[in-house]
Amino acid sequence: SKVVGDMALFMLANNLTPDEVLNGNRDLAFPESVVEFFEGKLGQPPGGFPEKLQKRILRGREPVVVRPGELLPAVNLTETQHDLEHKFQQPFSERDILSYLMYPRVFPELVEHVRKYSDTSTMPTAAFFYGMEKGEEISVEIDPGKTLIIKFLTVGDPHPDGKRLVFFELNGQPREVLVLDRSLVGQGVASARAKAEVGNPLHVGAPMPGAVVSIAVAAGEQVAEGQKLLTMEAMKMETTLYAERAGKISEVLVRPGAQVEGGELLMRYEP
């Protein structure tokens, strides 16, 4: 389901039709989950993958032709648990260890998230992902039999440092908290990045909204066609952008960790 969802989001974000995916001329950077699926890392379907589609998605990668589990290295659970507890200075359950082994890059982010915000899994899903509307009220059970009733009232005007007061009620009592509004920069001025020009071969744009995970090239670097430029992530879907042409990178406009919108300009080539 993750592969199907990632591919659907990728096609919607890039306005792709099935025919353009299979026969188009664009050098597409497919989500990593889709690439690994067609690589055979989740197994091979009876009769194999559609050869033309697999070749287009893998971009020269060699497919796995054996049971993927045969390629996994042996794991010492006790040793892994000791290493994790030493690294993060906290105890971990067997479930935590298995989560780390399946999601080694995401798990440390979860640990830091819980340290900073506590266990947000107790929040209603819609409130966590989309926030609350003014006047909306939710209940959060923080312990068995201990439920908080939270009602969002309003937000104040931005401060010069980009922070705002958030007003809410907690179990009927008025509360307020000062938070950083990440949509504001400096003196409360909204951030605005340039958009990549459609059809401009000197522009490298974001294929979808998400976070920049890593950058593989620097300004002034000569790149070859097909060379890895950067990696993005959106909703745990990782996508690698490759150079669609050879040339010299004149400017890198983002840094790892930056949140970008679809179509935003990420890099420029020298003319």
C-alpha positions as CSV (number, residue, x, y, z in Angstrom):
1,S,0.0,0.0,0.0
2,K,2.9,2.4,0.7
3,V,4.4,1.8,-2.8
4,V,1.0,2.4,-4.4
5,G,0.4,5.5,-2.3
6,D,3.9,6.9,-3.0
7,M,3.5,6.4,-6.7
8,A,0.1,8.0,-6.8
9,L,1.3,11.1,-4.9
10,F,4.3,11.3,-7.2
11,M,2.2,11.1,-10.3
12,L,-0.3,13.7,-9.0
13,A,2.5,16.1,-7.9
14,N,4.1,15.9,-11.4
15,N,0.9,15.8,-13.4
16,L,1.9,12.4,-15.0
17,T,-0.3,10.0,-16.9
18,P,0.3,6.3,-17.0
19,D,1.5,6.6,-20.6
20,E,4.0,9.4,-19.6
21,V,5.4,7.2,-16.9
22,L,5.9,4.3,-19.3
23,N,6.8,6.1,-22.6
24,G,7.6,9.7,-21.6
25,N,10.9,11.5,-22.4
26,R,11.4,13.0,-19.0
27,D,14.1,11.6,-16.8
28,L,11.9,10.9,-13.7
29,A,13.3,10.5,-10.2
30,F,10.8,7.9,-8.8
31,P,10.2,7.6,-5.1
32,E,12.7,5.2,-3.5
33,S,10.0,2.9,-2.2
34,V,8.8,2.4,-5.9
35,V,12.4,1.8,-7.1
36,E,13.0,-0.8,-4.4
37,F,9.7,-2.5,-5.2
38,F,10.6,-2.9,-8.8
39,E,14.2,-3.8,-7.8
40,G,12.6,-6.9,-6.1
41,K,13.4,-6.0,-2.5
42,L,9.8,-6.8,-1.5
43,G,9.9,-10.0,-3.6
44,Q,9.0,-10.8,-7.2
45,P,5.5,-11.3,-8.5
46,P,4.6,-14.5,-10.4
47,G,5.8,-14.0,-14.0
48,G,8.1,-11.1,-13.0
49,F,7.7,-7.3,-13.4
50,P,6.7,-5.6,-16.7
51,E,10.1,-5.5,-18.3
52,K,9.8,-2.0,-19.9
53,L,8.4,-0.4,-16.8
54,Q,11.0,-2.0,-14.5
55,K,13.8,-0.9,-16.7
56,R,12.5,2.7,-16.8
57,I,12.2,2.9,-13.0
58,L,15.4,1.2,-12.1
59,R,17.6,3.4,-14.3
60,G,20.4,0.9,-14.6
61,R,20.1,-0.7,-11.2
62,E,20.4,-4.5,-11.2
63,P,17.2,-6.2,-9.9
64,V,17.2,-8.7,-7.1
65,V,16.5,-12.2,-8.4
66,V,16.6,-14.2,-5.1
67,R,14.4,-14.1,-2.0
68,P,15.2,-10.6,-0.5
69,G,15.6,-12.1,3.0
70,E,18.6,-14.1,1.8
71,L,20.5,-10.8,1.3
72,L,19.9,-9.5,4.8
73,P,22.8,-9.6,7.2
74,A,22.5,-11.5,10.5
75,V,21.4,-9.3,13.5
76,N,22.3,-9.7,17.1
77,L,19.3,-8.3,19.0
78,T,21.0,-8.0,22.3
79,E,24.0,-6.2,20.8
80,T,21.7,-3.9,18.9
81,Q,19.7,-3.0,22.0
82,H,22.9,-2.3,23.9
83,D,24.2,0.0,21.2
84,L,20.9,1.9,20.9
85,E,20.6,2.4,24.7
86,H,24.2,3.6,24.8
87,K,23.6,6.0,21.9
88,F,20.3,7.5,23.2
89,Q,20.9,7.0,26.9
90,Q,17.5,5.5,27.6
91,P,16.0,2.0,27.7
92,F,14.3,0.4,24.7
93,S,11.8,-2.4,24.4
94,E,12.0,-5.4,22.0
95,R,9.3,-3.6,19.9
96,D,11.6,-0.5,19.8
97,I,14.6,-2.6,18.6
98,L,12.5,-4.2,15.8
99,S,11.2,-0.8,14.8
100,Y,14.8,0.4,14.5
101,L,15.9,-2.6,12.4
102,M,13.0,-2.0,10.0
103,Y,13.3,1.8,9.9
104,P,16.9,2.7,10.9
105,R,16.7,6.2,9.6
106,V,13.2,7.1,10.8
107,F,13.6,5.6,14.3
108,P,16.1,8.2,15.6
109,E,13.7,10.9,14.4
110,L,10.9,9.3,16.4
111,V,13.1,9.2,19.5
112,E,13.9,12.9,19.2
113,H,10.3,13.7,18.5
114,V,9.1,11.9,21.7
115,R,11.8,13.6,23.7
116,K,10.7,17.0,22.5
117,Y,6.9,16.7,22.4
118,S,6.2,13.5,24.4
119,D,4.0,10.8,23.0
120,T,1.8,12.5,20.4
121,S,0.2,9.2,19.3
122,T,-2.5,10.0,21.9
123,M,-3.7,12.9,19.8
124,P,-6.5,12.6,17.3
125,T,-4.9,11.9,13.9
126,A,-6.6,14.9,12.1
127,A,-5.5,17.3,14.9
128,F,-1.9,16.1,14.6
129,F,-1.6,16.3,10.8
130,Y,-3.8,19.3,10.1
131,G,-4.0,21.3,13.4
132,M,-7.2,22.5,15.0
133,E,-9.8,25.0,13.8
134,K,-10.7,27.9,16.0
135,G,-13.3,26.8,18.5
136,E,-12.6,23.1,17.9
137,E,-12.3,20.9,21.0
138,I,-10.5,17.6,21.3
139,S,-9.9,15.1,24.1
140,V,-6.5,13.5,24.7
141,E,-6.0,10.6,27.1
142,I,-2.5,10.9,28.5
143,D,-2.9,8.0,31.0
144,P,-5.6,5.4,31.6
145,G,-8.5,7.4,33.2
146,K,-6.7,10.8,32.7
147,T,-8.1,12.8,29.8
148,L,-7.4,16.4,28.9
149,I,-10.0,18.5,27.1
150,I,-8.3,21.0,24.8
151,K,-10.2,23.8,23.1
152,F,-8.3,26.0,20.5
153,L,-9.4,29.7,20.7
154,T,-7.2,31.8,18.5
155,V,-3.6,33.0,17.7
156,G,-2.2,36.5,18.3
157,D,-0.4,38.8,15.9
158,P,3.2,37.8,15.0
159,H,6.1,39.2,17.1
160,P,9.2,40.6,15.5
161,D,11.0,37.4,16.2
162,G,8.4,35.4,14.3
163,K,6.6,34.0,17.4
164,R,2.9,34.1,18.2
165,L,0.8,33.7,21.3
166,V,-1.6,30.7,21.0
167,F,-4.7,31.0,23.2
168,F,-6.6,27.8,24.2
169,E,-8.5,26.3,27.1
170,L,-7.3,23.2,29.1
171,N,-10.1,21.5,30.9
172,G,-12.1,24.7,30.8
173,Q,-9.2,26.9,32.1
174,P,-7.7,29.6,29.8
175,R,-4.1,29.1,28.8
176,E,-1.7,30.6,26.4
177,V,1.7,29.6,25.0
178,L,4.3,31.4,22.9
179,V,5.3,29.4,19.8
180,L,7.4,29.9,16.8
181,D,5.4,30.4,13.5
182,R,7.6,28.6,11.0
183,S,5.8,30.3,8.1
184,L,7.4,33.6,9.2
185,V,11.0,34.7,8.9
186,G,12.8,37.5,10.7
187,Q,10.5,40.5,11.3
188,G,7.3,38.4,10.7
189,V,7.7,38.6,6.9
190,A,6.5,35.5,5.1
191,S,9.1,33.5,3.4
192,A,8.9,33.3,-0.4
193,R,11.2,31.1,-2.5
194,A,11.5,31.5,-6.2
195,K,9.7,29.0,-8.5
196,A,11.5,26.9,-11.1
197,E,10.5,28.0,-14.6
198,V,8.8,25.2,-16.5
199,G,10.9,24.2,-19.5
200,N,14.0,26.1,-18.3
201,P,16.9,23.6,-18.5
202,L,18.9,25.7,-16.1
203,H,16.4,25.3,-13.3
204,V,16.1,22.3,-10.9
205,G,12.7,22.4,-9.2
206,A,11.1,20.4,-6.4
207,P,9.0,17.5,-7.8
208,M,6.6,17.7,-4.8
209,P,6.3,19.3,-1.4
210,G,8.5,17.9,1.3
211,A,11.8,18.2,3.2
212,V,15.3,18.2,1.8
213,V,17.1,15.2,3.4
214,S,20.5,15.5,1.8
215,I,22.4,17.4,-1.0
216,A,24.9,15.5,-3.0
217,V,26.5,18.4,-5.0
218,A,27.8,21.9,-4.3
219,A,27.8,25.2,-6.2
220,G,30.6,25.3,-8.8
221,E,30.6,21.5,-9.2
222,Q,30.5,19.9,-12.6
223,V,27.8,17.2,-12.8
224,A,27.1,14.5,-15.4
225,E,23.7,13.5,-16.7
226,G,22.0,11.1,-14.3
227,Q,24.2,12.1,-11.4
228,K,22.5,12.4,-8.0
229,L,21.7,15.9,-7.0
230,L,19.7,15.7,-3.8
231,T,17.2,13.6,-1.8
232,M,13.8,14.7,-0.6
233,E,11.2,13.2,1.7
234,A,7.5,13.7,2.1
235,M,5.3,11.6,4.4
236,K,8.1,9.1,4.7
237,M,8.3,8.8,0.9
238,E,11.9,9.4,-0.2
239,T,12.7,10.7,-3.7
240,T,16.1,11.2,-5.3
241,L,16.6,13.9,-7.9
242,Y,19.1,13.2,-10.7
243,A,20.6,15.6,-13.1
244,E,18.6,15.7,-16.4
245,R,21.6,17.2,-18.2
246,A,25.3,17.6,-17.8
247,G,26.6,21.0,-16.7
248,K,28.0,23.1,-13.9
249,I,25.9,24.0,-10.8
250,S,26.0,27.7,-10.2
251,E,23.8,27.9,-7.1
252,V,22.3,25.6,-4.5
253,L,19.3,27.4,-2.9
254,V,18.3,25.0,-0.1
255,R,19.9,23.2,2.8
256,P,19.2,19.8,4.4
257,G,16.2,20.1,6.6
258,A,14.5,22.8,4.5
259,Q,10.8,22.5,3.8
260,V,9.9,23.3,0.2
261,E,6.8,23.4,-1.9
262,G,6.3,21.6,-5.2
263,G,7.9,23.5,-8.0
264,E,10.2,25.6,-5.8
265,L,13.6,26.3,-7.3
266,L,16.3,24.2,-5.6
267,M,19.3,24.6,-7.9
268,R,20.5,26.6,-10.9
269,Y,22.9,25.5,-13.7
270,E,25.4,28.0,-15.2
271,P,24.3,29.1,-18.6
